[in-house]
Amino acid sequence: ATVITNLFSAIPYIGQTLVEWAWGGFSVDNPTLTRFFALHFLLPFMIAGITTIHLMFL
């Protein structure tokens, strides 16, 4: 989570806003971990769905 937070915060103008939107800030506590685990659970399903749609349009 630290690497992702640092990459988000390096984006000019909107980096701080992205960090607060994605993680709730720079601190790591229970809500942040819940969001992080939910993202990592849902992301493979989202990628699989987007891949399926992409293959259908080929």
N, C-alpha and C positions, 0 to 999 in steps of 0.2 A: 504494500500500500504506500510505503514511503516513496518508492521510485515513481509510481503513478502520480502521486501528489506533487513531487518535484517537477515532473514533466509538465503537468497541467499548469503549475504556477510559473513556468518559464515562458508561457505564451504571452506576448505583449498585450496590454490593455484588458484582456478578459481572463487572464490566468487566475487571479484571486477569486473572481466570481465562479469560475469553473471548479476550483477546489472546494469552495463553500457549497456549491450545488451538489457535487459528486459525493463528498465525504462529510459535509457539515463542519469543515474547518481542518486545521492541521493536527488537532489532537486525535488520538485513537482511543476510543472507549466503546462501550457496548453498542450504541446506535451505529457508529462507524463500522464496526465489525459485522453487524447484521446486514448493513447495506452491501458491504464488500462480499460477504458470503452469498447473499441473494444474487448479486451480479454474476458471480462465478458459477452459480447454479444455472441461471437462466441463459447466459451467453452461449453455451453450446447448442441449446435448442434454437436460439435466434439465428445462429450461423447456419445450422442445418436447414431451417426454414428458408432463409435467404438463398442458400445454395440450391435447394429444390426449385424455388421460383426461377432462379437463374437458368437452371438446366431445362426447365420447361420452355423457356423462351429461346433456347438455342435452335 
